[in-house]
């Protein structure tokens, strides 16, 4: 039997003095709180990134391809042909989920007594409704055809409230041009994503209306929305489109270029996460170092006896490090229980509510990645134990004769 392991186990199960027992409990609590808060922080931050990114990509895709000349504003948008190498799908890139056409036009929705300025987003038969169906508050989506134009419209909850309309209501949409033109629409659905920048502006209509208003051909559109299966492939797909598949008349932009503000906000959350993790690990190390030093001081007499019996300092260091490993392990157990328990409660009962205008979400999102939880456990254990190597050197300074007489 390994003598260091045997003695360390006996130390763990033996009665401690009230003071050292209290310090050990504090050390276990510190490790537990540190790990628990790290699990909660990583789960919430990743939840924020995942939920908000999905909303942004659902609206705009990962990559936008549009006319170079019409890149400045919606009113100046120039048409591009649908006949492109990358449409309807980029067969050479498996990471591409879909390529959809779109067109934008500024206009105004009006009821008998109210009106609201909007951006009308024209969509075609290739449009994937899965994203909007997740955020529909009322009604349904509408079907599209290559032949007949649909007079249906999906508006945001913000717009519906401003105009005091509901599903089934009829609206007039006015489009300023050389002369004021209008179209009649029926509201089929009301959505709310929580992204105010989009909810306050976007309404969905059949792209054929915009093509007709702009006097475009049926194969002319405002641009293309490219959606990927894997966000990490955005750079490679962007380069493939930019250098090989688009001509000089087309402009290719990633969503980070189009909407940098939200991504800067998400990066700020990453910084907060790193600060929290660093502080929690530091707190755990400080508390474990204090606990180990107290254990060494209280066991000075035992250290002297072991040295007198021929044990070297390294073996005695191992005893205290193994004992500290037991303490850290208990801390990790309670930390996992605390952190995962809080995450489960929030995910199930949505206790923590958020101001949606500020955070783009109504509740604090939680997304547990088990490989991250395992990594946090392993990292906390290894870092804490390595940090205790230096204070464990204190046993080298203990002299057997003085230690045996130590009270």
C-alpha positions, 0 to 999 in steps of 0.5 A, spaced: 500 500 500 502 507 498 504 509 505 503 517 503 496 515 500 494 511 507 496 517 511 492 522 507 486 518 507 487 517 515 488 525 516 481 526 512 477 521 516 480 523 523 477 528 527 480 535 526 481 541 531 474 545 531 479 551 528 482 547 522 475 543 521 472 550 520 477 552 515 477 546 511 469 547 510 471 554 508 476 551 503 470 546 500 465 552 500 470 556 496 472 551 491 464 549 491 462 557 490 468 558 485 466 552 480 458 553 481 459 560 479 464 559 473 459 553 470 453 558 471 457 564 468 459 560 462 452 557 461 449 564 461 454 567 457 454 562 451 446 562 452 446 569 450 451 568 444 447 562 442 440 565 442 442 572 440 446 570 434 441 565 432 436 571 432 441 575 428 442 570 423 435 568 422 434 575 420 440 576 415 444 570 414 451 569 415 453 572 409 450 578 405 451 578 397 448 585 394 449 590 388 455 594 389 452 600 387 446 599 392 450 598 398 449 605 401 441 605 403 435 601 401 432 607 397 438 606 392 438 599 392 440 596 385 437 589 382 442 583 381 440 577 377 438 571 380 443 567 375 449 566 379 454 561 380 452 560 388 444 560 387 440 556 389 445 552 392 453 552 393 454 545 391 462 545 393 461 547 400 457 543 405 457 548 410 452 552 407 445 550 409 441 555 404 441 561 399 435 565 399 433 571 395 431 578 398 429 585 396 428 591 401 423 597 400 422 603 404 414 604 405 409 606 410 403 602 413 397 605 414 390 604 418 384 609 418 387 613 423 394 611 424 401 610 420 408 607 421 414 607 417 417 600 415 422 597 411 418 591 407 422 585 406 420 581 400 421 574 400 421 568 395 419 561 394 426 559 397 425 563 404 425 558 410 420 560 415 423 556 421 426 562 424 420 566 424 415 560 426 419 560 433 417 567 434 410 568 431 406 570 437 399 570 433 397 567 426 401 563 421 406 564 415 404 565 408 405 561 402 408 563 396 408 562 388 412 563 382 406 565 378 401 569 383 403 575 388 401 574 395 397 579 398 399 577 405 404 580 410 407 578 417 408 584 421 412 585 428 408 585 435 411 592 435 408 594 429 401 591 430 401 595 437 403 601 434 397 600 429 392 597 433 391 591 428 391 584 429 391 577 425 386 578 419 386 585 419 387 589 412 392 594 411 394 599 406 402 600 404 404 606 401 411 607 397 413 613 395 416 614 388 415 619 383 408 618 385 405 615 391 403 608 390 400 603 394 398 596 395 393 592 400 395 587 405 392 582 410 396 581 416 397 573 417 402 573 422 405 577 428 412 576 430 416 578 436 424 576 436 426 581 442 431 584 437 428 592 437 433 594 431 429 589 427 422 588 430 421 596 429 423 596 422 421 589 418 415 587 415 415 581 410 411 581 404 412 577 397 418 579 393 414 580 387 410 586 390 417 590 390 419 587 383 413 590 380 414 597 384 421 597 382 420 595 375 424 589 376 424 583 372 422 577 375 429 574 375 432 580 379 432 581 386 435 586 391 440 580 394 442 574 397 442 571 404 447 565 405 446 561 411 451 556 414 450 550 418 457 552 422 459 559 424 466 557 424 466 556 417 464 563 415 471 566 413 472 560 408 465 561 405 466 568 405 472 568 401 470 562 396 464 567 395 468 573 394 474 571 390 471 565 386 463 566 385 461 573 385 463 578 380 465 586 380 458 588 380 456 584 387 458 586 394 460 580 399 459 582 406 459 578 413 454 579 418 459 582 423 461 587 418 453 589 417 452 589 424 458 590 428 455 593 434 451 587 437 457 583 436 462 588 440 456 587 445 457 579 445 465 580 445 464 584 451 460 578 455 466 574 453 471 579 457 466 579 463 466 571 463 474 571 463 474 576 468 469 572 472 473 565 471 479 568 473 477 571 480 473 565 482 479 561 480 484 566 484 479 565 490 479 558 490 486 558 490 487 563 496 482 559 500 485 552 499 492 555 500 490 558 507 487 551 509 493 547 507 498 552 511 493 551 517 493 543 516 501 543 516 502 547 522 497 543 526 500 537 523 507 539 525 508 534 530 506 529 525 511 531 520 517 531 525 515 524 527 515 522 520 522 525 518 525 522 525 522 515 522 526 516 515 521 519 511 523 525 506 520 532 505 517 530 498 513 524 501 511 528 506 509 534 501 505 528 497 501 526 503 499 534 504 497 534 497 493 528 497 489 531 503 488 537 499 486 533 493 480 530 497 478 537 500 478 540 492 474 533 490 469 535 495 469 542 493 468 540 486 462 535 488 458 541 491 460 546 486 457 541 480 451 540 484 450 548 486 452 550 479 448 545 475 442 545 480 441 553 479 442 552 471 437 547 471 432 551 475 433 557 471 432 553 464 426 550 467 422 555 471 425 562 467 426 565 474 431 571 472 427 575 467 431 581 463 429 587 460 428 585 453 430 592 450 436 592 453 438 584 453 434 582 446 432 576 451 426 576 456 429 571 460 436 569 462 438 564 457 442 557 460 445 553 455 450 547 458 455 544 454 458 538 458 465 538 455 466 545 458 463 543 465 468 537 465 474 542 463 472 547 468 472 541 473 479 538 471 482 545 470 480 547 477 482 541 480 489 541 476 490 549 477 488 549 485 493 543 486 499 546 482 498 552 486 499 548 493 505 545 491 509 552 493 506 552 500 507 545 501 514 546 501 513 549 508 515 542 510 522 542 508 523 547 514 520 543 519 526 540 524 524 533 527 527 535 534 523 541 534 517 539 531 516 533 536 517 537 542 512 542 538 505 543 542 
